[in-house]
Amino acid sequence: MDKLHRNERIGALIKILSDNPNKIFTFGYFTELFNAAKSTISEDIAIVKDTMEKFGFGIVETISGAAGGVKYIPLISKEKAKAFVRDLCTRLVNPDRIIPGGYIYMTDIIYSPEIVNIIGKILASQFVGLDADYVLTVETKGIPISLVTAMNLNIPLVIVRRDSKVTEGPTVSINYITGSSKRIQTMSLSRRAIRENTRSIFIDDFMKAGGTANGIIELMREFRNEVVGIGVLIETLKPDNKLVKNYISLLTLDEVDEHKGVIGIEPSALFV
């Protein structure tokens, strides 16, 4: 490749790093790609680092040592996260979203690429540094959020199923009790999906009493996998005593009053 101008190299650096969050690139990779000296690449990366941090796009981290290099950690500033969560509340309080039975229509939110991209980035920001090996979710509505979270952490997504599939091969299944209705449910996962002695983060769209999250923790014990973080889009205000502790939520749902057409939802304590 011909010699590139600095602005061309910086543009390419930003594109490569932002497309591959939490992936380490060696300096040698960029010196060969851009046909430039290591000192030149170091100066370029310093400019990229300052620019990304100035605009609140995340952190560009350099890693020393033989296995070192540079990686991009996507983070959202607390101010931007708070503004986004407040906007999400405004969207969700619309009484037209109330579905008979006291539910909220959220499909358009969960499956909007623009919205779910920010949700996943906010959740990933909370779990950077936990050295997790997997992001877990339960089919189906939690999949978009968990997929974007996994992409930003650069770790695989594992989907736990409600029932086993022939195509999954040998599976592990457990019965668990839901925290709200006290019904017995089943969840299963292929034996090949998780390596033993690893760590995971559980991501879901909704939490009421925490029964599903607690079931995930029980299932992961069968794989000798530790659940080191739990993140959800919405949690209910009641019950106060969830079956799991140390979880993160973006929104807190107080009530859905069908008769009055009222949805009581607010940012969680983390984003007030």
Helices and strands as residue ranges (DSSP letters): H 6-19, H 27-34, H 38-54, E 59-63, E 69-73, H 78-92, G 95-97, E 98-99, E 103-104, H 107-110, H 113-127, E 134-138, H 143-153, E 157-160, G 166-168, E 171-177, E 184-190, E 198-207, H 211-221, E 225-236, E 247-257, E 262-267, G 269-271
